[in-house]
Amino acid sequence: MKNRFYDLNTYFRDIFGCRVQKITVDAGLNCPNRDGTISEHGCIYCNSKGSGTDAHARGLSVSEQLVSGKAALSKRYNAKKFIAYFQSFSNTYAPYERLKDLYDEALSVEDIVGLSIGTRPDCISEPVLTLLENYSRDYLVWIEYGLQSANDSTLEMINRGHDFECFRKAVELTKGRNIKICAHVILGLPGEEKNQMLETARAVRDLQIDGIKIHLLYVIKGTKMEELYLNGGFRCLEQEEYCGIVCDFLELLPEEMVIQRLTGDPHRDELAAPMWALEKAKTLTMIREILEKRDSRQGKFAS
């Protein structure tokens, strides 16, 4: 392992032998935590875009988004192959036939070698998992389940709409199908101390999944989280503090787990706090420097 953690680029090169990039896709889907099925308000940190690009609202089809993304990423990174990343909202939350049409359209685009499906653990079903399993015979398939925290009181506080047991059941239902599983977690959620964040690392580790995305909690304008922040309901982590916790987190994860993300990536115009969240390169450098200074690595305390 060249790095002190197993990053996504290394993982892709191990499989495909070339640079592979994920292309974000907005399929125009919804979320049960916004459409009234669970809630109409969504998670308190999420805005109306659902972490999306608004590409669907601008009339761009899945294939058009992928063709555009290919051109940009080929030029920027010299990427040769691509993964269609269905990111916005919950991308298994639609009728089976619609999902199949969307996934088929993505895989019909030249040089798309796989799917990455972002969704909630309460939005999965046996038929959809079987569909993804069928794709996995010819393509690399990841499903990305939003967990955020293994602490049920935190999940309730952020209006997540499910508990940790729901996540665990989704993972167990997905295992054994040749579908790679990634968990999304957020560090710095209101009310959580460092020990609770590290309990999430241990919980994810014990489920023996394939990958993880570690996000910084940043405050987006116009969200319930912004109201809470402005009213003094919590404080954002400082940059060095966050980086130290990320390193503690990595030390608890198995060395073969793919680290797909180490920080957030907010849009400048939407960000309310902390402003250092815009310093992605500096944050990543700081994480590497802390691991170097500790002479530590992913998996050091995983057993």
PASEBA-1860 file (N, C-alpha, C; in nm, 3 decimals):
! residues 303
1> MKNRFYDL> 0.084/-0.118/0.000/0.000/0.000/0.000/0.089/0.124/0.000 ~ 0.082/0.203/-0.108/0.165/0.322/-0.118/0.128/0.424/-0.012 ~ 0.001/0.446/0.005/-0.046/0.538/0.106/-0.060/0.467/0.239 ~ -0.092/0.546/0.341/-0.118/0.488/0.472/-0.265/0.450/0.487 ~ -0.339/0.461/0.378/-0.476/0.412/0.371/-0.504/0.370/0.228 ~ -0.605/0.284/0.210/-0.636/0.226/0.080/-0.736/0.314/0.008 ~ -0.685/0.404/-0.075/-0.771/0.504/-0.139/-0.838/0.447/-0.264 ~ -0.939/0.520/-0.310/-1.022/0.474/-0.420/-0.945/0.463/-0.552
9> NTYFRDIF> -0.858/0.558/-0.580/-0.781/0.554/-0.704/-0.694/0.429/-0.711 ~ -0.631/0.395/-0.598/-0.549/0.274/-0.594/-0.635/0.151/-0.618 ~ -0.751/0.147/-0.555/-0.844/0.035/-0.572/-0.882/0.018/-0.718 ~ -0.919/0.128/-0.785/-0.957/0.119/-0.926/-0.840/0.072/-1.013 ~ -0.721/0.121/-0.985/-0.604/0.078/-1.064/-0.575/-0.070/-1.041 ~ -0.598/-0.117/-0.920/-0.578/-0.259/-0.892/-0.670/-0.346/-0.977 ~ -0.789/-0.297/-1.005/-0.888/-0.374/-1.083/-0.872/-0.354/-1.232 ~ -0.863/-0.227/-1.275/-0.869/-0.195/-1.418/-0.733/-0.161/-1.479
17> GCRVQKIT> -0.634/-0.133/-1.398/-0.501/-0.103/-1.449/-0.488/0.033/-1.514 ~ -0.584/0.123/-1.488/-0.579/0.257/-1.545/-0.656/0.353/-1.454 ~ -0.654/0.481/-1.489/-0.728/0.580/-1.413/-0.877/0.565/-1.440 ~ -0.954/0.552/-1.333/-1.100/0.540/-1.341/-1.160/0.652/-1.258 ~ -1.261/0.719/-1.311/-1.328/0.828/-1.239/-1.477/0.801/-1.228 ~ -1.533/0.841/-1.116/-1.678/0.836/-1.098/-1.739/0.963/-1.157 ~ -1.849/0.947/-1.228/-1.922/1.060/-1.284/-2.055/1.071/-1.211 ~ -2.079/1.185/-1.150/-2.202/1.207/-1.075/-2.323/1.215/-1.167
25> VDAGLNCP> -2.427/1.142/-1.132/-2.551/1.141/-1.210/-2.667/1.185/-1.121 ~ -2.748/1.274/-1.172/-2.872/1.316/-1.108/-2.987/1.256/-1.188 ~ -3.055/1.156/-1.131/-3.160/1.085/-1.204/-3.299/1.141/-1.177 ~ -3.307/1.247/-1.097/-3.437/1.307/-1.070/-3.524/1.226/-0.976 ~ -3.464/1.144/-0.890/-3.539/1.062/-0.797/-3.567/1.140/-0.668 ~ -3.637/1.076/-0.576/-3.679/1.145/-0.455/-3.627/1.071/-0.333 ~ -3.683/1.102/-0.217/-3.639/1.044/-0.090/-3.761/1.028/0.000 ~ -3.776/0.914/0.068/-3.892/0.895/0.155/-3.891/0.986/0.277
33> NRDGTISE> -3.775/1.046/0.301/-3.764/1.140/0.412/-3.801/1.282/0.371 ~ -3.843/1.297/0.245/-3.885/1.428/0.195/-4.024/1.426/0.131 ~ -4.065/1.310/0.082/-4.193/1.306/0.008/-4.313/1.276/0.097 ~ -4.289/1.268/0.230/-4.398/1.244/0.323/-4.412/1.100/0.368 ~ -4.342/1.008/0.305/-4.350/0.868/0.345/-4.299/0.851/0.488 ~ -4.183/0.911/0.517/-4.128/0.914/0.653/-4.143/1.054/0.711 ~ -4.104/1.152/0.632/-4.106/1.292/0.675/-4.113/1.380/0.551 ~ -4.145/1.504/0.571/-4.141/1.601/0.462/-4.023/1.696/0.476
41> HGCIYCNS> -3.943/1.678/0.579/-3.838/1.775/0.610/-3.698/1.729/0.572 ~ -3.676/1.599/0.558/-3.543/1.548/0.525/-3.450/1.552/0.644 ~ -3.331/1.502/0.625/-3.227/1.512/0.728/-3.194/1.660/0.749 ~ -3.160/1.698/0.870/-3.149/1.841/0.900/-3.031/1.908/0.830 ~ -2.937/1.829/0.777/-2.822/1.887/0.707/-2.842/1.893/0.556 ~ -2.951/1.837/0.506/-2.970/1.821/0.361/-3.056/1.934/0.305 ~ -3.014/1.989/0.191/-3.095/2.093/0.128/-3.185/2.033/0.020 ~ -3.254/2.117/-0.053/-3.354/2.070/-0.149/-3.293/1.997/-0.268
49> KGSGTDAH> -3.162/2.011/-0.288/-3.096/1.942/-0.399/-3.059/1.798/-0.364 ~ -3.059/1.764/-0.236/-3.023/1.629/-0.195/-2.884/1.591/-0.236 ~ -2.788/1.681/-0.218/-2.648/1.661/-0.256/-2.630/1.647/-0.406 ~ -2.725/1.696/-0.482/-2.719/1.679/-0.626/-2.672/1.801/-0.701 ~ -2.681/1.791/-0.833/-2.629/1.894/-0.923/-2.739/1.973/-0.993 ~ -2.863/1.929/-0.979/-2.976/1.987/-1.052/-2.972/1.958/-1.201 ~ -2.889/1.861/-1.240/-2.877/1.829/-1.383/-3.009/1.780/-1.441 ~ -3.080/1.699/-1.364/-3.209/1.648/-1.413/-3.307/1.763/-1.432
57> ARGLSVSE> -3.309/1.856/-1.337/-3.400/1.971/-1.347/-3.367/2.058/-1.468 ~ -3.241/2.054/-1.510/-3.200/2.131/-1.628/-3.224/2.054/-1.757 ~ -3.287/1.937/-1.746/-3.327/1.863/-1.865/-3.224/1.768/-1.920 ~ -3.118/1.741/-1.846/-3.013/1.652/-1.895/-3.045/1.507/-1.862 ~ -3.042/1.421/-1.960/-3.066/1.279/-1.939/-2.944/1.216/-1.871 ~ -2.961/1.093/-1.827/-2.850/1.019/-1.765/-2.733/1.008/-1.863 ~ -2.761/0.969/-1.986/-2.652/0.952/-2.084/-2.586/1.085/-2.118 ~ -2.663/1.192/-2.126/-2.604/1.323/-2.153/-2.512/1.367/-2.039
65> QLVSGKAA> -2.552/1.342/-1.918/-2.467/1.375/-1.803/-2.337/1.295/-1.807 ~ -2.347/1.169/-1.844/-2.228/1.085/-1.847/-2.133/1.124/-1.961 ~ -2.188/1.153/-2.076/-2.103/1.195/-2.190/-2.031/1.325/-2.157 ~ -2.102/1.419/-2.097/-2.041/1.545/-2.056/-1.934/1.522/-1.950 ~ -1.965/1.437/-1.852/-1.868/1.407/-1.746/-1.745/1.338/-1.800 ~ -1.763/1.248/-1.893/-1.648/1.179/-1.955/-1.553/1.278/-2.020 ~ -1.607/1.371/-2.094/-1.523/1.469/-2.164/-1.441/1.551/-2.065 ~ -1.505/1.596/-1.959/-1.436/1.679/-1.860/-1.331/1.600/-1.783
73> LSKRYNAK> -1.364/1.480/-1.740/-1.273/1.402/-1.656/-1.161/1.338/-1.736 ~ -1.188/1.309/-1.862/-1.080/1.259/-1.949/-0.973/1.365/-1.965 ~ -1.017/1.488/-1.984/-0.924/1.599/-2.002/-0.849/1.632/-1.873 ~ -0.921/1.632/-1.763/-0.860/1.674/-1.636/-0.768/1.569/-1.576 ~ -0.810/1.440/-1.582/-0.736/1.334/-1.513/-0.677/1.230/-1.607 ~ -0.702/1.245/-1.736/-0.661/1.142/-1.833/-0.726/1.009/-1.799 ~ -0.848/1.014/-1.750/-0.921/0.892/-1.715/-0.958/0.815/-1.841 ~ -0.955/0.682/-1.829/-0.985/0.595/-1.943/-1.119/0.524/-1.928
81> KFIAYFQS> -1.158/0.498/-1.804/-1.283/0.429/-1.778/-1.358/0.504/-1.668 ~ -1.490/0.474/-1.656/-1.573/0.556/-1.569/-1.679/0.472/-1.499 ~ -1.717/0.519/-1.380/-1.825/0.461/-1.303/-1.941/0.561/-1.301 ~ -2.059/0.517/-1.332/-2.178/0.603/-1.323/-2.223/0.606/-1.177 ~ -2.211/0.723/-1.114/-2.243/0.737/-0.973/-2.378/0.808/-0.957 ~ -2.481/0.732/-0.927/-2.613/0.787/-0.901/-2.614/0.843/-0.759 ~ -2.604/0.976/-0.748/-2.576/1.039/-0.619/-2.697/1.105/-0.555 ~ -2.771/1.183/-0.629/-2.874/1.270/-0.570/-2.988/1.190/-0.509
89> FSNTYAPY> -3.023/1.224/-0.384/-3.134/1.161/-0.312/-3.114/1.009/-0.301 ~ -3.222/0.931/-0.318/-3.218/0.786/-0.292/-3.240/0.710/-0.421 ~ -3.136/0.650/-0.473/-3.137/0.599/-0.610/-3.179/0.454/-0.625 ~ -3.245/0.402/-0.522/-3.321/0.276/-0.535/-3.466/0.301/-0.499 ~ -3.503/0.428/-0.486/-3.638/0.466/-0.442/-3.723/0.507/-0.561 ~ -3.764/0.405/-0.635/-3.848/0.425/-0.753/-3.897/0.288/-0.797 ~ -4.000/0.281/-0.881/-4.044/0.151/-0.932/-3.930/0.077/-1.003 ~ -3.934/-0.054/-0.993/-3.830/-0.140/-1.048/-3.799/-0.108/-1.194
97> ERLKDLYD> -3.901/-0.095/-1.278/-3.878/-0.073/-1.420/-3.809/0.060/-1.447 ~ -3.845/0.162/-1.370/-3.778/0.290/-1.389/-3.632/0.280/-1.352 ~ -3.603/0.213/-1.241/-3.464/0.196/-1.200/-3.385/0.119/-1.306 ~ -3.445/0.013/-1.356/-3.376/-0.067/-1.459/-3.347/0.017/-1.582 ~ -3.441/0.098/-1.624/-3.420/0.184/-1.740/-3.305/0.282/-1.716 ~ -3.301/0.340/-1.597/-3.194/0.435/-1.564/-3.058/0.367/-1.563 ~ -3.049/0.252/-1.497/-2.921/0.181/-1.490/-2.878/0.132/-1.628 ~ -2.973/0.079/-1.705/-2.941/0.032/-1.840/-2.889/0.146/-1.927
105> EALSVEDI> -2.952/0.262/-1.915/-2.908/0.377/-1.994/-2.765/0.414/-1.958 ~ -2.733/0.412/-1.830/-2.597/0.446/-1.787/-2.495/0.347/-1.842 ~ -2.527/0.220/-1.835/-2.433/0.117/-1.878/-2.420/0.107/-2.029 ~ -2.510/0.172/-2.101/-2.502/0.172/-2.248/-2.400/0.273/-2.299 ~ -2.354/0.363/-2.213/-2.258/0.466/-2.254/-2.117/0.404/-2.261 ~ -2.047/0.434/-2.367/-1.914/0.378/-2.389/-1.820/0.412/-2.274 ~ -1.740/0.315/-2.234/-1.637/0.327/-2.130/-1.693/0.335/-1.988 ~ -1.823/0.316/-1.972/-1.879/0.302/-1.837/-1.861/0.157/-1.794
113> VGLSIGTR> -1.785/0.136/-1.689/-1.748/0.000/-1.647/-1.817/-0.042/-1.518 ~ -1.903/0.045/-1.466/-1.970/0.006/-1.343/-2.071/0.109/-1.296 ~ -2.141/0.070/-1.190/-2.241/0.154/-1.126/-2.205/0.174/-0.979 ~ -2.233/0.292/-0.929/-2.229/0.317/-0.786/-2.361/0.383/-0.750 ~ -2.438/0.317/-0.664/-2.576/0.358/-0.637/-2.586/0.412/-0.495 ~ -2.606/0.543/-0.482/-2.623/0.603/-0.352/-2.768/0.594/-0.307 ~ -2.791/0.544/-0.185/-2.928/0.528/-0.139/-2.932/0.519/0.013 ~ -3.052/0.497/0.065/-3.075/0.479/0.208/-3.093/0.331/0.238
121> PDCISEPV> -3.059/0.287/0.359/-3.078/0.144/0.390/-3.224/0.102/0.400 ~ -3.316/0.199/0.412/-3.458/0.165/0.416/-3.523/0.175/0.278 ~ -3.442/0.187/0.174/-3.493/0.199/0.036/-3.443/0.086/-0.052 ~ -3.421/-0.029/0.007/-3.368/-0.141/-0.070/-3.469/-0.256/-0.068 ~ -3.466/-0.337/-0.172/-3.559/-0.450/-0.180/-3.489/-0.567/-0.250 ~ -3.544/-0.683/-0.230/-3.490/-0.804/-0.292/-3.484/-0.793/-0.445 ~ -3.591/-0.748/-0.512/-3.583/-0.739/-0.658/-3.474/-0.644/-0.708 ~ -3.458/-0.529/-0.642/-3.355/-0.433/-0.685/-3.216/-0.489/-0.660
129> LTLLENYS> -3.197/-0.557/-0.548/-3.067/-0.619/-0.522/-3.037/-0.728/-0.624 ~ -3.138/-0.803/-0.664/-3.118/-0.906/-0.767/-3.082/-0.841/-0.901 ~ -3.144/-0.729/-0.932/-3.108/-0.655/-1.054/-2.962/-0.612/-1.050 ~ -2.920/-0.555/-0.939/-2.781/-0.512/-0.927/-2.686/-0.631/-0.931 ~ -2.726/-0.741/-0.870/-2.646/-0.862/-0.874/-2.626/-0.911/-1.018 ~ -2.731/-0.901/-1.098/-2.720/-0.941/-1.239/-2.620/-0.853/-1.314 ~ -2.624/-0.721/-1.287/-2.526/-0.632/-1.350/-2.383/-0.668/-1.308 ~ -2.368/-0.713/-1.185/-2.233/-0.737/-1.131/-2.160/-0.851/-1.200
137> RDYLVWIE> -2.231/-0.927/-1.283/-2.165/-1.033/-1.360/-2.072/-0.974/-1.466 ~ -2.106/-0.854/-1.513/-2.029/-0.791/-1.621/-1.969/-0.656/-1.584 ~ -2.014/-0.599/-1.473/-1.971/-0.465/-1.434/-1.936/-0.462/-1.285 ~ -1.858/-0.363/-1.247/-1.832/-0.338/-1.107/-1.953/-0.265/-1.048 ~ -2.010/-0.319/-0.943/-2.130/-0.259/-0.883/-2.108/-0.232/-0.735 ~ -2.127/-0.106/-0.698/-2.124/-0.064/-0.557/-2.261/-0.012/-0.519 ~ -2.302/-0.039/-0.396/-2.417/0.029/-0.339/-2.368/0.107/-0.217 ~ -2.407/0.234/-0.210/-2.359/0.322/-0.104/-2.476/0.355/-0.011
145> YGLQSAND> -2.470/0.300/0.108/-2.576/0.321/0.206/-2.541/0.436/0.300 ~ -2.631/0.533/0.310/-2.611/0.641/0.405/-2.640/0.592/0.546 ~ -2.540/0.595/0.631/-2.556/0.560/0.772/-2.547/0.686/0.858 ~ -2.439/0.758/0.841/-2.406/0.884/0.910/-2.355/0.861/1.052 ~ -2.423/0.779/1.131/-2.379/0.748/1.267/-2.439/0.615/1.309 ~ -2.366/0.542/1.393/-2.420/0.418/1.450/-2.498/0.445/1.578 ~ -2.505/0.570/1.619/-2.572/0.610/1.743/-2.718/0.644/1.712 ~ -2.810/0.564/1.764/-2.951/0.585/1.733/-3.004/0.720/1.780
153> STLEMINR> -2.954/0.770/1.892/-3.001/0.901/1.941/-2.958/1.012/1.846 ~ -2.839/0.998/1.787/-2.793/1.094/1.687/-2.880/1.087/1.561 ~ -2.909/0.966/1.517/-2.992/0.949/1.397/-3.130/1.010/1.417 ~ -3.184/0.996/1.536/-3.313/1.057/1.565/-3.302/1.209/1.566 ~ -3.194/1.259/1.623/-3.176/1.404/1.635/-3.165/1.470/1.498 ~ -3.099/1.404/1.404/-3.081/1.463/1.270/-3.197/1.430/1.177 ~ -3.301/1.367/1.230/-3.420/1.331/1.152/-3.385/1.238/1.037 ~ -3.301/1.140/1.068/-3.256/1.048/0.964/-3.369/0.956/0.916
161> GHDFECFR> -3.457/0.916/1.007/-3.572/0.836/0.966/-3.550/0.686/0.971 ~ -3.433/0.642/1.015/-3.407/0.499/1.035/-3.306/0.485/1.148 ~ -3.289/0.364/1.197/-3.191/0.340/1.303/-3.075/0.255/1.251 ~ -2.980/0.227/1.340/-2.863/0.148/1.299/-2.903/0.007/1.259 ~ -3.002/-0.049/1.324/-3.046/-0.185/1.291/-3.095/-0.193/1.147 ~ -3.158/-0.088/1.099/-3.202/-0.083/0.959/-3.082/-0.092/0.866 ~ -2.977/-0.019/0.898/-2.854/-0.025/0.818/-2.796/-0.165/0.821 ~ -2.787/-0.224/0.941/-2.729/-0.358/0.953/-2.807/-0.460/0.869
169> KAVELTKG> -2.940/-0.452/0.873/-3.022/-0.544/0.795/-3.001/-0.526/0.645 ~ -2.987/-0.402/0.600/-2.962/-0.376/0.458/-2.828/-0.436/0.415 ~ -2.728/-0.423/0.500/-2.597/-0.481/0.470/-2.607/-0.632/0.459 ~ -2.674/-0.695/0.553/-2.687/-0.841/0.552/-2.765/-0.888/0.429 ~ -2.867/-0.813/0.389/-2.946/-0.848/0.271/-2.864/-0.836/0.143 ~ -2.766/-0.747/0.145/-2.685/-0.720/0.026/-2.568/-0.816/0.012 ~ -2.518/-0.864/0.122/-2.399/-0.951/0.119/-2.424/-1.079/0.040 ~ -2.315/-1.131/-0.017/-2.321/-1.258/-0.090/-2.374/-1.246/-0.231
177> RNIKICAH> -2.385/-1.122/-0.283/-2.441/-1.100/-0.416/-2.339/-1.042/-0.515 ~ -2.213/-1.035/-0.477/-2.110/-0.974/-0.561/-2.134/-0.825/-0.580 ~ -2.205/-0.763/-0.485/-2.226/-0.618/-0.484/-2.138/-0.561/-0.373 ~ -2.054/-0.465/-0.407/-1.969/-0.401/-0.307/-2.052/-0.302/-0.224 ~ -2.026/-0.298/-0.094/-2.104/-0.215/-0.002/-2.017/-0.105/0.056 ~ -2.066/0.018/0.047/-1.997/0.135/0.103/-2.090/0.203/0.203 ~ -2.036/0.245/0.316/-2.113/0.320/0.416/-2.072/0.466/0.412 ~ -2.169/0.556/0.424/-2.142/0.698/0.441/-2.155/0.732/0.589
185> VILGLPGE> -2.055/0.799/0.644/-2.063/0.846/0.783/-2.025/0.993/0.787 ~ -2.076/1.063/0.887/-2.047/1.205/0.905/-1.983/1.225/1.042 ~ -1.871/1.294/1.044/-1.803/1.326/1.170/-1.836/1.470/1.210 ~ -1.870/1.488/1.338/-1.899/1.621/1.389/-2.047/1.649/1.402 ~ -2.131/1.546/1.399/-2.275/1.566/1.413/-2.308/1.623/1.551 ~ -2.414/1.702/1.561/-2.449/1.765/1.688/-2.464/1.664/1.801 ~ -2.399/1.695/1.913/-2.411/1.611/2.031/-2.314/1.495/2.038 ~ -2.244/1.468/1.931/-2.152/1.354/1.932/-2.012/1.395/1.976
193> EKNQMLET> -1.958/1.320/2.070/-1.820/1.336/2.111/-1.732/1.240/2.031 ~ -1.603/1.257/2.045/-1.509/1.175/1.968/-1.531/1.026/1.992 ~ -1.556/0.985/2.115/-1.572/0.843/2.143/-1.693/0.784/2.070 ~ -1.799/0.863/2.053/-1.916/0.815/1.980/-1.886/0.803/1.831 ~ -1.809/0.895/1.776/-1.769/0.886/1.636/-1.687/0.759/1.613 ~ -1.600/0.727/1.706/-1.517/0.608/1.691/-1.597/0.480/1.712 ~ -1.706/0.487/1.787/-1.796/0.372/1.798/-1.858/0.341/1.662 ~ -1.884/0.445/1.584/-1.935/0.423/1.448/-1.831/0.350/1.365
201> ARAVRDLQ> -1.704/0.386/1.380/-1.597/0.315/1.308/-1.597/0.168/1.345 ~ -1.609/0.138/1.472/-1.608/-0.002/1.517/-1.730/-0.077/1.466 ~ -1.845/-0.010/1.465/-1.968/-0.074/1.418/-1.958/-0.108/1.269 ~ -1.905/-0.015/1.191/-1.888/-0.039/1.048/-1.783/-0.148/1.025 ~ -1.676/-0.143/1.098/-1.571/-0.246/1.088/-1.629/-0.385/1.113 ~ -1.711/-0.397/1.216/-1.762/-0.529/1.255/-1.858/-0.588/1.152 ~ -1.916/-0.504/1.066/-2.005/-0.554/0.961/-1.931/-0.604/0.838 ~ -1.800/-0.582/0.835/-1.713/-0.635/0.729/-1.762/-0.594/0.589
209> IDGIKIHL> -1.780/-0.464/0.573/-1.820/-0.414/0.442/-1.696/-0.374/0.362 ~ -1.718/-0.329/0.240/-1.607/-0.313/0.146/-1.547/-0.173/0.143 ~ -1.626/-0.070/0.176/-1.575/0.066/0.161/-1.647/0.162/0.253 ~ -1.592/0.283/0.262/-1.651/0.385/0.347/-1.623/0.522/0.289 ~ -1.718/0.612/0.309/-1.698/0.754/0.280/-1.710/0.830/0.411 ~ -1.606/0.901/0.447/-1.605/0.981/0.569/-1.629/1.126/0.530 ~ -1.735/1.183/0.582/-1.773/1.320/0.549/-1.753/1.411/0.670 ~ -1.711/1.530/0.644/-1.713/1.637/0.743/-1.854/1.693/0.753
217> LYVIKGTK> -1.903/1.717/0.874/-2.029/1.789/0.888/-2.004/1.937/0.856 ~ -2.062/1.982/0.747/-2.060/2.125/0.718/-2.204/2.174/0.708 ~ -2.223/2.301/0.733/-2.356/2.359/0.743/-2.392/2.426/0.611 ~ -2.504/2.383/0.555/-2.551/2.437/0.428/-2.661/2.541/0.454 ~ -2.653/2.649/0.381/-2.752/2.756/0.397/-2.894/2.705/0.369 ~ -2.988/2.753/0.448/-3.128/2.720/0.425/-3.173/2.588/0.482 ~ -3.087/2.521/0.562/-3.123/2.393/0.621/-3.158/2.409/0.769 ~ -3.222/2.307/0.825/-3.248/2.305/0.969/-3.117/2.308/1.048
225> MEELYLNG> -3.014/2.249/0.990/-2.884/2.250/1.055/-2.831/2.393/1.069 ~ -2.854/2.476/0.969/-2.810/2.615/0.979/-2.883/2.686/1.092 ~ -3.014/2.663/1.105/-3.090/2.725/1.215/-3.030/2.684/1.350 ~ -3.001/2.555/1.365/-2.944/2.505/1.490/-2.808/2.567/1.517 ~ -2.727/2.577/1.413/-2.593/2.634/1.425/-2.599/2.781/1.465 ~ -2.683/2.858/1.397/-2.693/3.001/1.424/-2.749/3.029/1.563 ~ -2.827/2.935/1.617/-2.882/2.950/1.751/-2.790/2.895/1.859 ~ -2.669/2.856/1.820/-2.571/2.807/1.917/-2.595/2.664/1.961
233> GFRCLEQE> -2.666/2.586/1.881/-2.700/2.450/1.919/-2.585/2.352/1.909 ~ -2.481/2.386/1.837/-2.362/2.302/1.828/-2.250/2.384/1.765 ~ -2.130/2.332/1.774/-2.016/2.396/1.710/-1.958/2.302/1.604 ~ -1.904/2.358/1.500/-1.837/2.279/1.398/-1.697/2.241/1.446 ~ -1.650/2.127/1.401/-1.514/2.086/1.433/-1.414/2.180/1.369 ~ -1.302/2.203/1.438/-1.190/2.276/1.378/-1.116/2.184/1.282 ~ -1.043/2.242/1.191/-0.979/2.162/1.086/-0.882/2.058/1.141 ~ -0.793/2.100/1.228/-0.695/2.005/1.283/-0.764/1.900/1.370
241> EYCGIVCD> -0.866/1.941/1.441/-0.943/1.849/1.524/-1.008/1.742/1.437 ~ -1.071/1.785/1.329/-1.134/1.691/1.237/-1.032/1.593/1.181 ~ -0.919/1.644/1.137/-0.818/1.558/1.075/-0.766/1.453/1.174 ~ -0.752/1.492/1.300/-0.708/1.397/1.401/-0.809/1.286/1.423 ~ -0.938/1.322/1.424/-1.043/1.221/1.442/-1.048/1.128/1.321 ~ -1.031/1.182/1.200/-1.027/1.098/1.081/-0.917/0.993/1.094 ~ -0.800/1.035/1.141/-0.688/0.941/1.157/-0.721/0.835/1.261 ~ -0.782/0.875/1.373/-0.828/0.778/1.473/-0.926/0.679/1.410
249> FLELLPEE> -1.015/0.730/1.328/-1.117/0.650/1.260/-1.051/0.548/1.167 ~ -0.956/0.595/1.087/-0.887/0.508/0.992/-0.813/0.395/1.063 ~ -0.756/0.425/1.176/-0.680/0.324/1.250/-0.767/0.206/1.293 ~ -0.898/0.228/1.304/-0.990/0.124/1.348/-1.049/0.042/1.233 ~ -1.029/0.087/1.109/-1.089/0.020/0.994/-0.995/-0.085/0.935 ~ -1.047/-0.197/0.885/-0.962/-0.298/0.822/-0.881/-0.241/0.707 ~ -0.760/-0.286/0.691/-0.672/-0.226/0.590/-0.719/-0.252/0.449 ~ -0.805/-0.353/0.428/-0.855/-0.382/0.294/-0.981/-0.303/0.260
257> MVIQRLTG> -1.037/-0.227/0.355/-1.156/-0.146/0.327/-1.118/-0.027/0.241 ~ -1.193/-0.003/0.135/-1.162/0.106/0.042/-1.210/0.238/0.103 ~ -1.118/0.334/0.114/-1.152/0.465/0.168/-1.189/0.554/0.050 ~ -1.319/0.570/0.028/-1.365/0.642/-0.091/-1.364/0.794/-0.072 ~ -1.368/0.839/0.052/-1.371/0.983/0.079/-1.321/1.008/0.220 ~ -1.253/1.124/0.239/-1.199/1.159/0.370/-1.251/1.292/0.423 ~ -1.326/1.365/0.342/-1.380/1.492/0.388/-1.499/1.530/0.301 ~ -1.567/1.636/0.337/-1.677/1.684/0.256/-1.627/1.767/0.139
265> DPHRDELA> -1.720/1.803/0.052/-1.685/1.879/-0.069/-1.798/1.977/-0.101 ~ -1.817/2.078/-0.017/-1.934/2.166/-0.032/-1.921/2.262/-0.149 ~ -2.037/2.310/-0.196/-2.040/2.418/-0.293/-2.018/2.550/-0.219 ~ -1.929/2.631/-0.270/-1.892/2.756/-0.203/-2.014/2.844/-0.175 ~ -2.103/2.856/-0.271/-2.217/2.947/-0.255/-2.318/2.898/-0.153 ~ -2.316/2.769/-0.123/-2.413/2.711/-0.030/-2.361/2.701/0.113 ~ -2.230/2.714/0.131/-2.168/2.685/0.261/-2.187/2.799/0.360 ~ -2.234/2.762/0.481/-2.246/2.858/0.591/-2.131/2.844/0.690
273> APMWALEK> -2.086/2.720/0.715/-1.977/2.696/0.809/-1.941/2.546/0.805 ~ -1.817/2.510/0.845/-1.702/2.599/0.866/-1.637/2.632/0.732 ~ -1.582/2.749/0.719/-1.528/2.791/0.590/-1.404/2.712/0.550 ~ -1.338/2.651/0.649/-1.220/2.570/0.612/-1.261/2.444/0.533 ~ -1.391/2.413/0.531/-1.436/2.298/0.453/-1.404/2.314/0.305 ~ -1.382/2.438/0.262/-1.345/2.464/0.122/-1.200/2.429/0.093 ~ -1.121/2.407/0.199/-0.977/2.381/0.183/-0.952/2.230/0.175 ~ -1.009/2.166/0.076/-1.003/2.020/0.067/-0.859/1.969/0.057
281> AKTLTMIR> -0.779/2.030/-0.028/-0.642/1.983/-0.047/-0.563/1.995/0.083 ~ -0.583/2.106/0.154/-0.512/2.125/0.281/-0.556/2.021/0.383 ~ -0.684/1.991/0.388/-0.735/1.892/0.482/-0.676/1.754/0.452 ~ -0.673/1.715/0.326/-0.618/1.584/0.290/-0.469/1.576/0.322 ~ -0.397/1.685/0.297/-0.255/1.689/0.330/-0.234/1.676/0.481 ~ -0.318/1.743/0.557/-0.305/1.739/0.702/-0.331/1.597/0.755 ~ -0.427/1.529/0.699/-0.455/1.390/0.741/-0.333/1.302/0.715 ~ -0.276/1.316/0.598/-0.157/1.235/0.565/-0.040/1.270/0.657
289> EILEKRDS> -0.025/1.397/0.688/0.085/1.440/0.775/0.068/1.387/0.917 ~ -0.055/1.384/0.966/-0.080/1.331/1.101/-0.049/1.182/1.106 ~ -0.092/1.108/1.005/-0.061/0.965/1.000/0.089/0.942/0.993 ~ 0.158/1.026/0.916/0.304/1.016/0.904/0.370/1.045/1.038 ~ 0.325/1.149/1.103/0.382/1.188/1.233/0.361/1.079/1.338 ~ 0.246/1.017/1.334/0.217/0.907/1.427/0.285/0.777/1.387 ~ 0.338/0.773/1.266/0.384/0.648/1.204/0.271/0.545/1.211 ~ 0.153/0.589/1.168/0.034/0.507/1.178/-0.024/0.480/1.040
297> RQGKFAS> -0.133/0.404/1.036/-0.192/0.363/0.909/-0.333/0.312/0.934 ~ -0.408/0.302/0.827/-0.538/0.235/0.830/-0.521/0.092/0.882 ~ -0.605/0.052/0.975/-0.602/-0.085/1.023/-0.511/-0.110/1.141 ~ -0.441/-0.009/1.189/-0.345/-0.028/1.299/-0.410/-0.090/1.421 ~ -0.533/-0.048/1.451/-0.602/-0.100/1.569/-0.734/-0.170/1.529 ~ -0.736/-0.230/1.410/-0.859/-0.287/1.359/-0.896/-0.421/1.425 ~ -0.800/-0.491/1.475/-0.829/-0.624/1.531/-0.879/-0.614/1.675
END
